[in-house]
């Protein structure tokens, strides 16, 4: 049986036919279904079977879910916990932005380390570090202490995010990577939703001492870290020798570069969403426990959409699915100012039907657009995973995390400025403008790349007539 060498690794030709439908556009040297891990002493070893892979994926999803519960609680409590006057939204946004800034700075080195040293140890260390730093935040709301600990949580978040996404990429192939990334997004968003609900509950239960809320979160994260340490196993993957960051990222394709504007735009919008608790607090709506179930519902809806559209991207392609998501996201940002006020003003104990009547039919429109927007994340993540070389998957996900962090940081600052200048409408409409412009930029770059590829293909097929 013939084999194709790949940097000391071999892929059986019989495996290649599994990628014929969805992976025919990939270079031949990357059409290997089962990733192999090279051990200098033991030689190549095959990756585990699909049942083992599914078990590892389930552990990852559960760990991400529990971690995001903690982050969801922090998302609600942190703006209230900070000793900053409500009139200084821009300053509050800048303090909160320390976290994504540190995550962005550390993302590339973390990705390189994951490629060289492995995924599991980085993932577990990140979970443990988040638990410790959350404990420190709960002990005092001193602005310097809280800001510093929150910033270091950015490093821990980079470790968790990059390692988990790299492991998911290791455990999936082109024909199912979209749904795999959709599962990650579902765990991510469902965890945030549960955390937000708990955060609103904690604002009442621990009203006299919000620091106790962070201690509870720290305990949840600590238990999660210990459990993952005991049961998670390193997935099979390709390792390589130490290389510079420039060498690692020099192999990125023009398609990956073309997709970065829309990804950055989406993360900027995410930064605007992260700033919402500060806006709600400024509007005097500190007790939002009655809206928490609705928030949880829409986040679970978004996560379910990620599964569906992730699978759709496996079938029809990544860029087409991204286009669906972009239309939904822009539409949602345009209608959100109309439902934001009524949504956060629903009185406690209001039945669902009465809540719908308060929001109006536009709430259904917003829900549909929000659902369509869920197509963006899994298709973009799968796109990046498809284009990443096997030995540089951690580096590619580090680039993803860098853009995520930079976008959230920019979104937090811009949301604070927009809120100071024009209130809620200025926040969401400016987000829509930013997202629309950068999405069109990515669309143009991808179209240009496609035209170039077509021209190159025609030129390569032209007959070579002798003179």
N, C-alpha and C positions, 0 to 999 in steps of 0.2 A: 504494500500500500504506500503510495507516494506521499511525501511530507514536504512542507514548506518551512524552512528555518526562519525564525523571527527573533533576532537578537539572542540566540542561545536557546530559544523555545521552539517547539514544533507544533503545528496544527495539522491534524489529519484532513486530507482533502475531502473525506466523507462528511466532515462537519460543515463544509462550505455551503452545501446545498440547502442547509437550514436557513441561510440568509439570502437566498436567491431573490425572494419576493421583495423584502423590505430593505435589504442591504446591498443591492446590486450597484449602487452608486459609490460604495465605499472602495477605497483602494484595495487591491488584492492582498497586500501585506497586513490588512487589518481584519480580514474576514475569518476570524477564529472565534467559534462560539464559546468554547469552554476555556476560560483563562487558566493559565498555569502559573504556579509559583516555583521559582528556581531556588533551590538550596544548594550551596556550593559543595556540601558534603553528600547530600542524598540525591541530588539531581532533580529533574522535573517531576512534579507530582500532580495528578489531575485534580481539578476542583471538585468539591463535594457535589452529591446529587441534588436534585431539585427539592427533595424533602428537607435536606439539611439547609439548603439555601433559604427555603421558606421559613424555617425555624429561626435562622439568623435575622432575616428581614423582620419577622414578627417581634423579636427582641429589640431590634433597632427602633421600630415604630413605637413600641410601648415606652422605651426610654425617652424618645423624642417627645411623646405625648406627656409624660410626667414632667420633663424639663420645661415644656411650654406652659404647663399649669403654673409653675413657679413664675415664669416670665409674665404670664397673664395677670397674676396677682400684683406683681411689681408694676406692670403697666398702669393699673388703676391707682395704686397707692402712692407711687413715687411722686407724681406731681403735687399731691396733697401733703405728702410727708416732707417735701423740701421746704425749708424756712425762707421762702421767697414771696414777696407781696404779689397779689393777684394782678396788679397793674403792670407787672414787668414780665409779660409773656415772652418777649424776645430773649431775655436773660435766662428764663426758665428753660426755653428751648435749647439754648446754648449749653446749659449744664447737662441736660438729658442727652444731648448730642455727643458728649464725651465718650459714652459707651460705644456707639457705632464707629466713631473715629478710631478708637483703639482697636476695635475688631477689624477695621479696614487695614490699618497699618500692619497688623499681625497676620492677616489672612495669607499672604503670599509665602512668608517663611513657614507658617504652619502647614500649608499645602506641600511645600518642598520636603518638610520633615516627615509628613505622612507617607510620601512616596518612598522615602529612604528607609524609615524605621518601622513602618506599619501603622495600621488604623486604630486597632483596639486600644492600645495604651494611651493614645492621644484622646480618644473619646472618653475613656474612663477618667483620665486626669482632668479633663474639662468639666465633667459632671461634678467631681469632687471639689474643684476650685470654685465653681458657682455656689455650691452649698456653703463653703466657708465664707465667701465674700458676702453672701446674703445674710449670714449670721452677724457679720460685722456691721452691716447696714442697720440691722435691727437693734443693735446695742446703743446707738446714738444717732440723732439726726443732725449732728454737726455738719455744716455744708461742705467743709474740706474733706472730712472723713467719708461722708456719704458719696461725694463726687468722685473721690479717689477710688473707693471700692467699686463703685458703679463703672468706672472706667476700666478697671482690671477685669470686671465681668465681661467686657468686650473681648479680651484675650481668650477667656474661657469659652465664650460663645463661638468664637472662630474655631477653636479646637473641636467643639461638639459638632458644629455645622459642617465643616470641611470633612472631618473624619466620617460622619454618618453618610453624607452624600457620596463620598468616595466608595464606601462599602456597598451602598445601594447600586452604584455603577458597576462595581465588581460582580455583583450577584445577579445582574440582569444583562440582556443582550438587546440588539437593535429592535427586535420584534416585540419586546415587552417592557422596554425601558420607560416608555411613557407612562404606563400604568404603575410601574414601580415608583416613579417620581410622584405620581398622583397619590399613592399611598403615603409617601412622606408628607406631602402637603396636607392630606387629611389629618394625619396624626398631629402635624404642626398646628393647624387651625383649630381642631377640636380641643387640643390642649390649651391653646390661648383662650378659647371660649369658656371652658370650665374654669380656667384661672381668673378670667374677668368676672364670672359669676361669684367665685369665692372672694375676689377682691372687693366687690360691692358688699358682700356679706360681712367681710372683715371691717369695712368702714363703720358698720354699726356695732358689731360685736366688740371690736377693739377701739371704739371711738376715743376712749380716754388714753389709750396708749397704742398708737399704730405700730410702734416698733415690735410689739408682740406678734403682729401679723407676719413680719419678715422672719421671725424665729420659727413660726409654723412652716413657712415656705422652705426655710433652710433644712428643717427636719425631713420634709418630703423629698427634697433633692438629695440629701445625704443617704436616705434609704435607697433611692433609685441608683445612686452611684455604687453602693455596696452590692446591690442585686446584679447590676450589669457586670461588675468586676467578676462575680462568681459564675455567671452563666454565658457571657458573650465570648465567642471564639473568633480568632482572626480569620477572615475569609481568604480564599486563595487569590493571589494577585501577583503581578509582575513587579519585581524590585529592580533598582538600578543603583549605580554608584553615585557618589556625590557630584552634583553639577551646580553651576551658578544659576541664579534666578533668570538671568538673561538667556542662558542656554535653554532653560526649561520652557520659557514663554516665546522663544523665537520660532517654535514650530506651529504656533497657532495659525489656523487658516484664515483666509479673508472672510469666510462666512461667519466665523466666531467673532471677528472684529465688527462685522456688519450688524450682528445681533446685539452688541453691547449698548447702543443708544436706547433701544426700547427696554432693555433690562434695567438700565440706569433710570429711565423714566418711571418704570414701575416701582422701583425702590424709593424714588423721591415721593411718589404718591403714598407709599407705605409709611414714609416719615410723616406725611400729613395726617394719616390715620392714627399713628402713634401719639400725635399731639392732641388728639380729640379730648382725652380726659382733662387736659388743661383748659381747653375751651369750655367744656361742660362745667368745670369748677368756676370759671370766670362768670358764666351765665347764672350762677347761683343754684345749680342743679347738682349739689354734692351727693344727695341721696338718690342713687340711680338703681337701687336694687330691683325696682319694679321693671326696669328695662333690660335687666341682665338676661332673663330667659330668651327675650327676642334677639339679643346680641349673640347668645349661644346658638340659637337656631340658624341665624344667617351665616355664622362661621361654619357650622356643620354642613349647611347647604353648599357653601363655597368649597369645602373639602370633598363633599360627594361629587361636585362638579369636576374637581381636579382628577378624581378617579376616572370619571366618564370621558373627559376630554383628553386625559393622558392616553387612554385606550384608543380614542379617536385619532390621536396623533400617530399612534403605532400603525394605523390603517391608512390614513390619507396623507400623512406627512406632517412635519413639525411646523413649517411656515404657514400652511393653510390654517392650522389650528390656532396659531398665534394671531392671525388676522381676525378670526372670530372673537378671540379674547380682547383684542384691542378695541374693536367696535363696542363690545359690552362695557369695558372699563370707561371709555370716554362718555358713553351715554349715562352710566351710573354717576359719574362725577358731576354731570350737568343737572341731574334731577335730585341729587342728594341734598342740596340746600333747601329744597321744598319740603322734605320730610324730616330733616334733622331736628328742627324745633319741636314739632308735634311728637316725634318719637321719644325724645328725652323728657317730655312733659306728661307722659301717660301716668295718671294717678296710681298709687299702689292698689293692688287687688282688682284692677280693671279687667273684665273678661276679654277674651281674644277678639270676639266680634266687635265689642265696643272700641277696643284698641284699633282695629282695622278702620272703623268709622272715623276715628280721630285723625288717622293718617290719610285715609282716602284711597281711591283706586290707583293713584300714582305710586303707592307702596308696592302694588303688584308689578307695575312696570319696573320700578327700581329693583325688585327681587329678581326679575328675569334678566335684567342687564347685569346685575351683580353675579348671577349664575354664569352668564356667558363670559364674564371677566375671569372666571376660574380656569379658563382654558390657557391662560398665559403662563403660569408658573410651571406646570408639568411639561408643557411643550418646550419651553426655554431650557429647563434643566436637562431634559432628554436630548435636546439639540446639542448642548455643551458636552454631555456625556458621549454622544455619538462621535463628535469631532475630536475628542481627547484621545491621544495615544495611551495605550494600556499602562505604560510605565510612567505616565505623567498625569494620571487622573486626579491625584491629590492637588497638583499644581493648578489644573483646570478648575477644580472646585474652589481652590483658593482665590482664583480670579473672580469667580462668581461671588464669593463672600466679600471680596474687596469692593466690587460694584454695589453689592447689597448695603454694605456699611456706609460707603460714600453717599449713596442715594438717600438712605435714612437720615444721615447727619444733615445733608443739604435740605431735605424735606422738613426736618424739625426746625431748622433756622428760618427757612422761607415761610413755614406755616406761622411761626411766631411773629415774623414781620408782617405777613398778610393779615393776621388777626389784629395786630395793633393798628393797622392802617384802615381796614375795611370790614372786620368782623368775619362771620361765618361764610358769607357769600364770596368774599375776596379769597378766602382760604381754598374753597373747592373749585372756583372758576379758574384761579391761577394754576391749580393742579391739573385741570383739564387742558389748559393751554400748553403747559410743559409736556404733558404726556402725548398730546396730539403731535406737537412738533417733532419730538424725538422718535415717535413711532413712524412718522413719515420718512424720517432720515434713515431708519433701519430698512424700511421697505424699499427705498431708492437704492441703498447699497446692495441689498440682496438681489434686486432686479439687475443692477449693473454687473454683479458677479455672475449671474446666470447668463447674461448676454455674452460676457467674456468667455465663459465655459463653452457656450454654443459655438462661438467663433473659432475657438481653439479646436473643438471637435471637428468642425467642418474642414479646417485647415489640415488636420492630421489625416483625414480621410481622402483628401485630394490626391489624384493619381500623380505619381512621380515620373513624368515623361522624360525619357533620355533626350539629350540635346543632339 
